Amino acid sequence: MERQAQAYLFGQILGTHSFLLKDGFLKPDEYSEIKEQYFLPGGETGTAATVLDSLGVAVRMDGPWIGTEVAPMLRDFYKDKNVDLSSLTYTEDKGVMDYVVIAGLVRSPMGRFQALFSSGERWWNIPQEKDILGCKAAAVDPFFGAESLRVAELCHARGIPFVTIDSRHDSLLHRLAGVNVVSKECTSANYADLSPEEIVNLMKEETDGLTILTQGGGDMLYARKGGPIRSMKPFEVEVRSTLGAGDTFKAGCVYGLIEGFSDEKLVQFASACSAIAISRFPLPLHPPTLPEVQALIRTRDIG
């Protein structure tokens, strides 16, 4: 029996074809051996839903329309999990998929997202307030225009804190978010002339929420309006695949909001989730569990 959803997630849900290579990354005109390959739920929201379920959180998710090649896999994968798919819309086309080639720290995603987003057509749902009611926290990906903003406004009106990712300092999503997780990809594209500290100083003053700047293997920076910038080292693990690391970090932040963690404890928890995620492949079949995250945190507990 499905439990009442504790977290509402709106954003990218798709089918991911992943290929883990045996001997290093692709080289032009050279043969590469595929060690493992899978077709599993992916996307920022699909991955976060899988991780939150593994952490014991009941999830409801919504986002893109689900096509004929993705739907059977999605239904089968989540049939024994506390992830509510009832808000999704199913269509007669193949559906949204991506293809990711992976070799340790290096990965290359491929897809048709530029064509999809430039089509001028909406291929995702309009979020419904009824789906959000009763949830303790939410997450919203910034990719879906007015619909992403609608989630932010609904959450804000209902006092439901939400996590977003890679939202600019001057965006509504950033201003209303409980947590905005900003990646190196975002800062390189939007703030190339600023140092990491300058970026955090700029962003933290535009919101009452927490700004977290992740830097791959570098120290994470986090801060709130009027407060100092703090840093934290990521956990050191043996990297098997970085696919889903940021999505898992987002899921850890949602968990932290649900549990009412302090900023420091939230960042530490999300970092531990992400560290476990990159130590295994494929992530959807081996998501971090709460005991695993707690055990890793105990190796460097902040109290």
Residue pairs with C-beta under 8 A, 6 or more apart in sequence:
2 58
2 82
2 84
3 58
3 82
4 58
4 134
5 58
5 59
5 60
5 84
5 131
5 134
5 135
6 57
6 58
6 59
6 135
6 136
6 137
6 258
7 52
7 57
7 58
7 59
7 60
7 135
7 136
7 137
7 138
7 139
7 254
7 258
8 59
8 60
8 61
8 62
8 131
8 132
8 135
8 137
8 138
8 139
8 151
8 160
9 45
9 48
9 49
9 52
9 59
9 60
9 61
9 62
9 63
9 138
9 139
9 140
9 254
10 45
10 61
10 62
10 63
10 127
10 138
10 139
10 140
10 141
10 144
10 147
10 148
10 151
11 43
11 44
11 45
11 63
11 139
11 140
11 141
11 143
11 144
11 148
12 43
12 44
12 45
12 46
12 63
12 64
12 141
12 143
13 41
13 43
13 45
13 46
13 49
13 61
13 63
13 64
13 66
13 74
13 88
13 96
14 41
14 42
14 43
14 46
14 64
14 70
14 95
14 96
14 97
14 98
15 39
15 40
15 41
15 42
15 69
15 70
15 73
15 74
15 95
15 96
15 97
15 98
16 38
16 39
16 40
16 41
16 42
16 43
16 46
16 97
16 98
16 99
16 100
16 243
17 37
17 38
17 39
17 97
17 98
17 99
17 100
18 37
18 38
18 39
18 40
18 42
18 99
18 100
18 102
18 241
18 243
18 281
18 282
19 34
19 36
19 37
19 99
19 100
19 101
19 102
20 34
20 35
20 36
20 37
20 102
20 103
20 241
20 281
20 282
21 32
21 33
21 34
21 35
21 101
21 102
21 103
22 32
22 33
22 34
22 35
23 32
23 33
24 32
24 103
25 32
25 101
25 103
25 106
25 108
26 32
26 101
26 103
26 108
36 281
36 282
38 282
38 284
38 285
39 73
40 73
40 77
40 282
40 284
40 285
41 47
41 49
41 50
41 73
41 74
41 77
41 78
41 284
42 98
42 100
42 244
42 284
43 63
43 64
43 96
43 98
43 247
44 141
44 165
44 246
44 247
44 250
45 61
45 63
45 139
45 141
45 247
46 61
46 74
47 244
47 247
47 248
47 251
47 283
47 284
48 139
48 247
48 248
48 250
48 251
48 254
49 59
49 61
49 78
49 83
49 251
50 81
50 83
50 283
50 284
50 287
51 244
51 247
51 248
51 251
51 252
51 273
51 277
51 283
51 287
51 288
52 59
52 251
52 254
52 255
53 59
53 78
53 81
53 82
53 83
53 287
54 287
54 288
54 289
54 290
55 251
55 255
55 273
55 288
55 289
55 290
55 293
56 290
57 82
57 254
57 255
57 258
58 82
58 83
58 84
59 82
59 83
59 84
60 83
60 84
60 86
60 87
60 131
60 135
61 83
61 84
61 85
61 87
61 88
62 87
62 88
62 125
62 127
62 128
62 131
63 88
63 124
63 125
63 141
63 144
64 96
64 123
64 124
64 125
65 88
65 89
65 90
65 91
65 95
65 96
65 123
65 124
65 125
66 74
66 88
66 89
66 90
66 91
66 95
66 96
67 90
67 91
67 92
67 93
67 94
67 95
67 96
68 91
68 92
68 93
68 94
68 95
69 94
69 95
69 97
70 94
70 95
70 96
70 97
71 90
71 95
74 85
74 88
75 85
77 284
78 85
87 125
87 128
87 131
88 125
89 125
96 111
96 116
96 123
97 111
98 109
98 110
98 111
98 113
99 109
99 110
99 111
100 107
100 108
100 109
100 110
100 243
101 107
101 108
101 110
102 241
102 242
102 243
102 281
104 239
104 240
104 241
105 239
105 242
107 241
107 242
107 243
116 123
117 143
122 147
124 144
124 147
125 147
126 147
126 150
127 147
127 150
127 151
127 154
129 154
129 158
132 138
132 151
132 154
132 155
132 158
132 160
133 158
135 160
136 160
136 257
136 258
137 160
137 161
137 162
137 163
137 178
137 254
137 257
137 258
138 151
138 155
138 160
138 161
138 162
138 163
138 254
139 162
139 163
139 164
139 250
139 251
139 253
139 254
140 148
140 151
140 152
140 155
140 162
140 163
140 164
140 173
141 148
141 164
141 165
142 148
142 164
142 165
142 166
142 167
142 171
142 173
148 173
149 172
149 173
151 162
152 162
152 164
152 172
152 173
152 176
152 177
153 172
153 176
154 160
155 161
155 162
155 176
156 176
161 178
161 179
161 209
161 257
162 176
162 177
162 178
162 179
162 257
163 177
163 178
163 179
163 180
163 181
163 250
163 253
163 254
163 257
164 173
164 174
164 177
164 179
164 180
164 181
165 180
165 181
165 182
165 183
165 186
165 246
165 250
166 181
166 182
166 183
166 185
166 186
167 173
167 174
167 177
167 180
167 182
168 174
168 186
168 190
169 202
169 203
169 206
170 206
173 180
174 180
174 203
174 206
174 207
174 209
174 211
175 206
175 207
176 207
176 209
177 207
177 209
178 209
178 210
178 257
179 209
179 210
179 212
179 253
179 256
179 257
179 266
180 203
180 207
180 209
180 210
180 211
180 212
181 212
181 214
181 246
181 249
181 250
181 253
181 270
182 199
182 203
182 211
182 212
182 213
182 214
183 214
183 246
184 214
184 215
184 216
187 194
187 196
187 199
187 213
191 198
191 199
191 202
194 202
196 213
196 215
196 221
197 221
197 229
199 213
200 211
200 213
200 221
200 222
200 223
200 229
201 223
201 229
203 211
203 213
204 211
204 223
204 224
204 225
204 227
204 229
205 225
205 226
206 225
207 225
208 224
208 225
209 224
210 222
210 223
210 224
210 263
210 266
211 222
211 223
211 224
212 220
212 221
212 222
212 253
212 267
212 270
213 220
213 221
213 222
214 220
214 246
214 249
215 221
217 234
218 234
219 231
219 232
219 233
219 234
220 231
220 232
220 233
220 234
220 267
220 271
221 229
221 230
221 231
222 229
222 230
222 231
222 232
222 263
222 267
223 229
223 230
224 263
230 263
230 264
232 264
232 267
232 268
232 271
234 271
234 274
234 275
235 271
235 272
235 275
235 296
235 299
235 300
236 275
237 275
237 276
237 278
237 279
238 279
239 278
239 279
240 278
240 279
240 280
240 281
241 278
241 280
241 281
241 282
241 283
242 278
243 281
243 282
243 283
244 277
244 283
244 284
245 274
245 277
245 278
246 274
248 270
248 273
248 274
248 276
248 277
248 283
248 287
248 288
249 270
249 271
249 273
249 274
250 270
251 270
251 273
252 266
252 269
252 270
252 271
252 272
252 273
252 274
252 293
253 266
253 270
255 269
255 270
255 273
256 265
256 266
256 269
256 270
257 266
261 269
264 302
265 302
268 297
268 300
268 302
269 293
269 297
272 288
272 293
272 296
272 297
273 288
273 293
275 296
276 288
276 292
276 293
276 296
277 283
277 287
277 288
280 286
